[in-house]
Amino acid sequence: MSGQGERSQRSQRRCRRCQARLRWVTTAAGKRMPLNWKPSQAGNVALVRTTDQRIVAIVNPGPDVSGPRYTRHGADCREAESPGGSAQRAAKPVNSDTLFEEGGT
């Protein structure tokens, strides 16, 4: 398999515990963070583009930051032993080329 099909298959990363699809992001401090794939009205993480064109996650952004909000996966992984604990270590990264891909489960 090659090309778009291979890229699509690689980017379909899921939590090893609950099999939920994840969106991996990097915070402004350079730390990696798994988010639930779909935006949520209850989410407290926004994705913003920096002046050097990097996309970073901002936790608890102010009202001046527009766009969808996401929830950290460790906060609601149905198989996690504790929020932010082992579910984070059980997750696999997703390619950045699918970061803003719409839909999908």
N, C-alpha and C positions, 0 to 999 in steps of 0.2 A: 504494500500500500504506500502511496506517495502523494505529495501535493496536499490539496485541501482536505482530503479524507483523513490523511495521517495527522495533520495539524488538529483537525476537529477531534479525533480520537484522543490525542495527547491532552487536549485542553479540558476534557470531561473528567476532571478530578473530583473525587468524592471522599467524604469522611470515612475512614476505615471502620468506624464503630456503627454509624447509623446510615451510611451510604448517601447522605444528602450531598447535593452538588455544592461546591464551594467556589468562592471568588477570593483569591489571595491578593492582598494589597500590602503596601509598605507604608509605615507611618512617617511623619516628618523627621522622626528620630532615627529612621532607618531600620526599625523592627518590622518583621513580617507578621501579618495578622490575617487569620481566616475569617471571612464573612459569609453569611448565608448568601446564596446566589441571587435571590430576588430581593428587590428593595422592600422595605417595610415602613408603614406609617409610625411604628413604634421604634424604628431604628435611631441610633444616636451616632452613626459614623457617616460622614460625607466624603466623597472622593473629589479632590480638586486638582487642577493642573497648575503647576508652579511656573514661574517665569522662565525656568530652563526646560520647560515642557515635560517635566516628570509628573506622574500622577501619584499623589499621596493621600493617605487616609487621615482625616481629622476627626478625632473623637470629641463629642459634644460641641459641634461647631455653633457659632452664633447665628442669629436670624439673618445676617447679611450673606451667609453662604447658601446659595441656591442649589437645587438638584435633589435627586433621590437620596434617601437615607437607608443605610444598611444596618444589620444587627450582627455583632460578633457571633460566630458559630458556637463557640464554647459557652456562651450565655444560655443557649437553649437546645444544645444537642441532647436528644432524647436518650442517648446512651452514655452520656458523660457521668463520671462518678462525682465530679464537683465542677461548678462553673469555672471556665478558663483553665481547667486542669488537663487531664489526659486527653480530652477530645482534641485540643490544639496539637498535641504531639502526634495524634493519630491521623491528622489531615495531611493531604498531599497538595502541592502547589498547582496552580493553573497558569497557562501561558498568558502573558500580558496582552497578546493580540486579541484575546477574547474578553478583555476587561469590561468593555461597554457593550458587549453583545446582548441584544434584547431577547427576552423569552428564555426558553430552555428550562429543563428541570434537572 
